[in-house]
Amino acid sequence: MFNPIQYVPPNQQGQQNPAPQQTGQSVQLQLQQQQQQQQSADLAAKRSRKRKLPKGAEQGDFQDDIVETTTTQSTAGTTGNPGFPVSRVKKMLKEDKDIQMITNDAVQVITFAGERFLELLASSAYEYTSHELRKIVTYKDVATAIKSREELLFLEDTVPHTKSFGAAVAERKRIQEGS
């Protein structure tokens, strides 16, 4: 087993030596980590310098945006890759006749927005699942989440709330009698 810090026995008076000695491998590992950190910091600085600014804006105006985007990119997966394949999202966007050209940045933003939307829908549906002490999300949970959240109401016609057969028959009779 690799141990980066070697054991140093107590000195003759029984006290531990103040600083443990490091092996050559641990020093190399620390140097590699420092070089990687420096490279990532240089890359981030280079990206922030290349950013085009609108007229009348200064570089400091967008520092919060830069920090926010670098921290949110790794939320989709442990490796920082997006959850949706960007190439497939781009193919779907190209199928739209209204869109003639689209930049890679726009595809990235749409992919990210789609991930966040699905995350909201799934977490809302899971709230109803866990409220009923179940582990499997059902259609009824998704429909209830859509009906109860204002920002998801536009899906109400796409994912209608289900009715039992008896309730559907009773509603149909009521509609027919009212005509």
Secondary structure, DSSP 8 states (H G I E B T S, - for coil): ---SB------TTS---SS--B-HHHHHHHHHHHHHHHHHHHHHHHHHHH----TT--GGGGHHHHHHHHHHGGGSSTTS--SS-HHHHHHHHHH-TT-S---HHHHHHHHHHHHHHHHHHHHHHHHHHHHTT-SS--HHHHHHHHHH-GGGGGGTTTS-----HHHHHHHHHHHHHH-
